[in-house]
Amino acid sequence: MTTLSTYMAEAANKKLPDAVQEKSKQMILDTLAAMISGSQLPPGKFALGFARAYQGDKVATIPASNLLCGPIEAALVNGMLAHSDETDDTHPPSQSHPGCSVVPSALAAGEKFGASGERFLRAVALGYDVGPRVTATLGKLQYMVATHRSTHAISGTFGSAASAACMAGLSAQQMRWLLSYTSQSASGLASWQRDTQHIEKSFDFGGMPARNGITAALLVQAGGTALDDIFSGADNFLEAFKPMNDPSMLIEALGERYEIMRTDVKKWTVGAPIQAPLDALDTLLKREKFSAPQVKQVVVRVATDEAAIVNNREISDINLQHLIAVMLLDKTVSFKAAHDVARMKDPAVLRERAKVQLVPDDELEKLMPQRTDIVEVTLTDGRTVRERVGTVRGTAANPMTKNEVIGEARDLIAPVLGAATFQKLSDTVFAIERVKSLNELRPLIQLAS
C-alpha cells in the first residue's frame, strides 16, 4: 500500500521515459479519435443527448459538440463516447480497455483544476499503470469467466481514479483514501456481453468507470477521508474479490514496466478477438489473390473464451462471421463497413457468412493474453490456404508507427471536425508537454460554432 500510494502521488512530478511519453501521446490521440468518431454512432448520440439534459457546471469539454458539463458528467459522457464502438485500445494482460475511461477522467479533472498538458500526459500513463494491474492480479479473462464480474469496469474504475487524482494533485495519504473510495465503487458484471445495442456496454466500459474514478478523486480533494489500507484488514478489497494471482502483482515492476507499453491500438475498428482473424484473412487475400465466389469455406480458430464474445453477435462490429464475410466481399473492413447494420441482412453478405465456421480452440486459449488465431480458407479449386496470426499490427509485439497511428486517427476525426482541425489537434497532442492549460484543447476537439 505504501509503495502504490507513494508511486501514485509522485507520478505528477516524475518525468516519463521517452518511449513511454511517446506511446502515451499516441494513446491520447487514439482515444480522442474514438470519442469523436463515436459521436456519430447510436451510443455516442445517446451520450450527447444525456449531456444536454444533465450538463451541470460548464467546466469540462464534450468532444464533437458545443457542450460543456461538470467534471463528473463530462467524464461519464466522454467515457461513453470513447467506447461507442470497438475503436478504443485494449490491454490483453488485464482484459481491459484502459483509454476509454482513463483519458476522459484525466481530461475532465484537468479542466477542473486547470492542469497542464505535461501533468495530463503523466496522469494518463499512471491510470494505465494502476487499473490494469488490478485486474491482471484478479485474473483477467479467466477471472471474468469464473466470477461473472467485468474486468473492464473494475480496471477502468481504478485507472480513472488514479488519473483524476494525479490531475488533482493528491498526496500519498490522500491516495490511500482514494483507493478506499475506489474499491467501494468497483463494480460491473460480465452481462455486458448480452447487450445488443452497445449503449449499456459503452457505459460499462467507459462511462461508469470514468464517473466512478473522478468522483473518488473529487471526494478526496474536497476533504473526504477514508480507510488507510483497503487492501488489508477486515473486509478488504482482496478478501471480497478473491484474486486468482498473488496480490504482489499490484505493484509488480511499478515504475519499471509501464502498462501503457503493453496496450494495443486497434488496426481494425472491431472487437479485439476479431483483430487477428481479419489480419489473417487480409494476408491470405493479398497473397493468394482469390475473390469471394472462389471461396467454398472459411474456418476460423479462436481461443475458446474469446470465441464466445464474438460468435454471431447481434452487433455488427463484434460479429466475427459477419465481418469475415464483409472482408471477403470488400477486401478490407472500413469503419463505415464495420458499423453498417443494414449489411447484416444483405443477401450477398449472408451468402458469404454461411461459409464461415468459428471453432473455439482450447490450445489457442492457453496462449492468452496473446490473441492468436488460425484462418483456413478452402477454395473451389480444391486448395486449402492457411494463415496463423499471433501478433496483429498495432499490438505491443507489433506496434504501429507514429504515422500509422496519426493516419488512423485522421480517418476517424477528419470526417467529423475537418482535416485542418485534425492536423492542429494532432500537432498539439504530440507537443502536449508544452500546453499550459488543458482548456487549450477545447477548440480542437469541439465542433466549430
N, C-alpha and C positions, 0 to 999 in steps of 0.2 A: 504494500500500500504506500509506503514511504517512497519507494522507487518510482512508482507510477505517478503519484500526485506531484512529486518534485519535477519529474520529466515534463508533465503537462504544464506546470507553472512556468517553467523555464523556456518553453518552446517559442514564445513570442519574441524572445531576445536572442535566440540561438540561430546562427546562420546555417542554412541547409547546404549540404554538399551540392556541387554544381549540377550533377546528374539528377539529383532529387528535385532541385529547383526547376530544372528544365521540364521534367516529367510532370511536376505539379502545375506548371503553366499549361501544358498540353491537356491535363485533365480538367482544368478550369474551363478552357475553351471548349472542350468536348462536352462538358455538362451544360454550358450556356447554349451550345448548339442543340442539345436535347431539349432544353426548356423552350427555346424559340421555335423550333420545328414542332414541338409537342403542342404548342398553342393552336395549331391548325387541326388537331385531332379531337375526337369527342371528349376524352378525359381532360384535355387542356382547355377546351371550350367550357366545359363544366366548371373547372377550377377558376377560370376568369370570371364566370358568372357569379361564383361564390365570393370572389374578391370584391366584385361590385356591390354585393349585398352586405358584406361584413368587412368594410375597409379599415375601421379603427383609425388611429392617428396616421397622418400622412408622413411616414418616416422612411419606409423602405420600398424599393422598386419592384414592380411586377414586370418582367420582360415581355416583349411583344404586345404591349398595351400602353395606355397612358395612365395607368392606375398606380397610386401609392397607398400603402397599407401600414398598419402597425407591424412591428417586427415578428410577432408570433403568427399573425395572419399571413404575412409575406412568406415566412419560412414554410408554412403549410402549403400555400398555393404554389409557390415555386418548386417545392418538392414534388407536387403532383404534376406540374408541367414537365419536370425533368424525367419523370417516368410515365409520361403519357403513352409511350410505346416502348420498344426494346432498343432504343438508340443509345442509352446511357451505358456507362462502363460496368465491368464485373470484376470481382475478386474471387477467383475459384478456391484459393486455400481457405476461405472463410464462408463460402456460399453466401456472398452478399454483393450488393450494388452500392458501393460507398458514395460515389459522387452525387447521386440524386437526392441525398439528404444532407451530406456534409457541406457541399458548396452552397445550397440555399440557406442553411442556418448560419454559415460564416458570413455570407453576403448580407443577410438581414441584420445580424448583430453588428457587423462592421459599419453599416449605415447608421444604426442606432448610436454607436459610440464614436462615430467619426474617425474610424481607424484607417490606417494607411494600407496601400497595396502590399507592402512588404509583410505587414502583420497578417493580412489576408492569406498570402501565399503560405506562410508558416502555419497558420491555423488550419488550412485545408490539409496540409501534409500531416499535421497532428491528428486530425479527425480520421484519416486513413490508417494511422498507426494504432489508434485506440479501438475503434469499433470492430474492425476485422479480427484483432487479436482476441476479442471476447468470444466471437462465435467460432473461431478456429479452436479455442480452448473447449468450448461446449461440444464440438464435434462435427461442425459444418453440415453437409447434406445428410450424413448418416444420423446426426442428431435430429434434424428436422423430420426425417422419415420415422424415427423411433418415438419422438415425443409429440409430433404434430404442431410444434412451435415454429414460427417463422424466423429463421436465422437472418433474413434480410431486414426485418423490422428491428430485431434486437441489436444487430450490428449498427444499423443506421442510427438508432437512438443514442448509443454510446458515442459513436463517431461525431454525431451532430452536437451533442453536449460538449464534447472536447473542443470542437472547432469554435463554437459560440463562446465558450468560457475563455478561450485564448483571446478572442476579439475583445472580451470584457475585461481582460487583464486580471483574472482571479489569482490569488496566492495559492501556495501549496495546501494550506489549511482549508481554503475555500474549495479547492479541487476535491478534497476528501468529501466535503459536504455535497458537492456537485454529483459525485459518483453515487452517493446515497439517494439523492433525489432521482437520478437517472435509473438506478436499479429498481426503484419503485415504479417507474414508468415503463420499464422493459416489458414489452408485450408483443402480441402478434401471433396469429395462427396460420398454419400451412393451408388453411382453407382457401387462401387466395388462388390456389391452383384451379378452383372451380368457378372463378369469376369470368364470365363470358364477355363482358363489356370493357374490361381493363380500367374502369373508373375506380372501383374499390382497390384494385391492385396498385394503382398509382398512389393512392392514399397509404396503403400498407407498406410499400417500398420507399416512397419519398416523402409524402405529406405528413404522415403521422410521426415518423422518426425525427424529421426536421422540427416539427412543432414540439415534440417531447423534449428534444435536446436543447433548443433555445429557451424553452420555458424553464428548464432546470437551471440554466446559466443565469437567466434574469432573476429568478428567485434568490439565488445565492448572491448575485451582485447587489440586490436590493437589501441584503442583510439577513437573509434566511440562513439559519443554522440547521445541522442535521447530524446523523451519526458520523463518527470519525473513521470508522472502518467497516464498510458494508460487506467486505469480503471475508470477515471472520466473526466469531462470536455467535450468539444465539440467533437463529432465524436469518442467517446471512444469505447473500445472493447465491453463493456456490452451493449451499445446502438446499436452497429452493430449486435451483435449476439443474443441479447434478451433472456437471460436465463429464464428458467421456474421457477427457485428457487431463494431464497434470495441470493444476492451476498456475504453476510457474510459467506456463505459456503466455500468461497475461503480460509478462514483462520480458519474455524471451527476446534477446538481441535488440532490446529497445535502444534506439539511438545508433544502432549499427545496421540493422535490417529495416529499411523503410518500406512499409507495406504498399505505398503508392507505386513502388517499382515492380510490385508483383500484381499490379492491376492491369486488366486487359481493356483495350479500346476495341470497339466492335467494327470490324471491316464491313459487315453486313448489318443492316438495321432490323435485325430479327432476334428472337430468343437465343440466349447463349448456347444451349445444346444443339442449335441448328447451324452454328458458325462453321464447324468442321465439315459437316456434310455438304454444305454449299461450296466450301473451298475445294473439297474433293471432286465434286461434280464439275465445278468450273475448270479444274485442271484436266479432267477427262475430256470435256467438250473441246478444249483448246488443243489437246494432244491428239485425240482420235478423230476429230473433225466429223462427228456424227450429228444428225438432227433428230428431232422428236419422233418423226414417223419411222425412223430406223431402230427405235428402242422397243424391245419386247418386254423387259422387266428391269426394275431398279431395286436392289436390296440394300438397305441402309442399316448398318450395325452401330448401335449407340449404347453407352453404359446403361445398365438396367434402370436405375432410379431416374436418370436423365430422360430416358425414353418415355416414362410416364408423364413427364411435364409437357411434351410436345406431340404426343400421339393423337392425331386427328382432332386437334383443339378447335373450338368454335371461333377463336380469334385468328385472323389471317396471318399475323406476323409471329405467331407461336405454333403454327401448324406445320409440322415437318413435311408431311405428304404433299400438302398444297404448295409449299414453297419449292420443293423439288420439281413439281410439275411446272410451276411458273418458270423456273430456270431452264428446264428442257425446251420450253417454247421461246423464251426471251433471250436465252444465252447469258443472262445475268438476273439479279434481283435488285431493282432500284428501291429507294424509299417509297416512291409512289406505288410501285407494284406490290410491295410488301403490305401496304395498307389499303389496297383496293379490295374492299369486302365483296363488291359485286362479282369479281372474278372467281370467287369461291363457288359460284353457281354457273360459271361459263362452261358450256359443253366441251369446248376444246381443252380447258384446264382439267375438267373432270375426267376426260378421256386419258390424259397423261397421269393423273393422280391414281387412277385404277391400276397403273403399272407399278406403283411404289409400294414396297413392303418394308415396314420398320421392324427390326429384330432387336429386342433388348439383349444385351450381351454381358454376362457376368464377368468374363475375362477383362473386358474394357472397363467395367465398374472398378476393378482392382487398381486401375491406373489413375483413378480420380485423385486429386482435383484436375489432373491433365485431361482435358476432354478430347479423347481420341475416338475416331470413327473409321469405319471401313465402308466404302461405297462400291458395289459391284453392278455393272450395267451389262445386261445380256442384250445383244443386238440381233436383228432379224436375220443377219447372215450367219448366225451361229456362234460368233465370237462373244467372249465374256471379258470385259476390261475391268480393272480393279484399281482403286486408289485408297491408300491409308493416310490419314492426316492426324497428327497429334500436336502440331504447332501452327495454328492458324495465324495468318498475318494480323498483327495487332495484339497478339498475346505477349506476355512478358518474355517468353522464349523466342519470339519472332516479332519484335516491336516495329510499329510503323515509324517512319521518319517524321521529323517535324513538318516537312512539306506535305506528306501524306495526311497527317492529322489536320493541317490547315485546309487542305483540299476537301476533305470530307466535311469539315465544319462549314466551309464555304457553300457546299452543295445544300446544306440544311438551313443555313441562316440567310444567305443572299436572297432566296425567293420571298422571304418574309420582310426583311429590313432593307434590302437593296445591297448591291455589290460594294458601293462606296462606303456605306456604314459598316459593312462586314470588315472591310480592309482596315478601317480605323480601329475597330474593336480588336481584331487580331493583333495589330501592331501594339495596341495598348496592353493587352494581356501578356504579350511576350516581353513587355517592359514594365510589368506591374509593380516591380520594386521601386519605380520612380514615381508612382502615383501617390500623391499626398493624402487624398481622401477618396474612399470608395464611391462617393457621390459622383465622381468624375466618370464613372461607368454608365450612369443613368441614361444620358442621351445616346449612348452607343448600343444599348440593349432594348430601348423602348421604341415604339412607333413614333414617327415624326408627327408633330401636332398639325 
